Amino acid sequence: MNEFPVVIFVYLVTALVSYLIGSFNMAILISKYHKSSDIREHGSGNAGMTNMLRIFGRRAATWTFIGDFLKGAIVVFVAREIGKNLQMNLDLAYIAALFVMLGHIYPLYFKFRGGKGIATALGAMFVLNWIAFITIAVGVAPMVFIIKIVSAVCLCGASLYPVLNFVVLFLQGKNFFGEVVPYTVMSLLMALLVFYAHRENIKRLRNGTEPSFGSRKK
């Protein structure tokens, strides 16, 4: 597909739909409609798995993670398949990944106060580049049980993802300027979005006040 106006329209629709779907935040939905209490009014105020674990326990946190992970994975998978059918020159999946994360962090339906986007990003990464995903899952995720600070592990994984994505795409022989470079730039934007969403966590990490994994607030 080479018609410029049509290509731009497809990109815009992909971004909009991905954002709208991303705005369905599982932590808020579970806490408000199952626990009858908005998770954003408790603990760190973050609508994500870690705060759900501290406030409502493992079961609620597990379902939150599963829902947000699948949200990212499904949106990106569908976007990739649509892009293939339309014979788009660039992979729609990367546009979908970025905007489904934006929807999760700034949900339209919940006054733009959402989570940090990690579970959704992981789901997107799984579809975008499963080799990079497995590398991070095996090499980085277990660190949470060693250093016991979830945000630090998330930031480490976010830092590695653009590098791993670049290496995998390059070794796969993808077109350097047509695929490797733009996809690496998009993965870097995803990583920067994670860092921006964790800006308060970064401040606490510097001050040594970031809560550890498994700590439960009353």
Secondary structure as UniProt FT lines:
FT   HELIX           4..22
FT   HELIX           26..33
FT   HELIX           39..41
FT   TURN            43..44
FT   HELIX           49..56
FT   HELIX           58..85
FT   TURN            86..87
FT   HELIX           92..105
FT   HELIX           108..110
FT   TURN            111..112
FT   HELIX           118..128
FT   HELIX           130..139
FT   HELIX           141..143
FT   HELIX           144..147
FT   HELIX           150..171
FT   TURN            172..173
FT   HELIX           176..180
FT   HELIX           181..197
FT   HELIX           199..207
FT   TURN            213..214
//
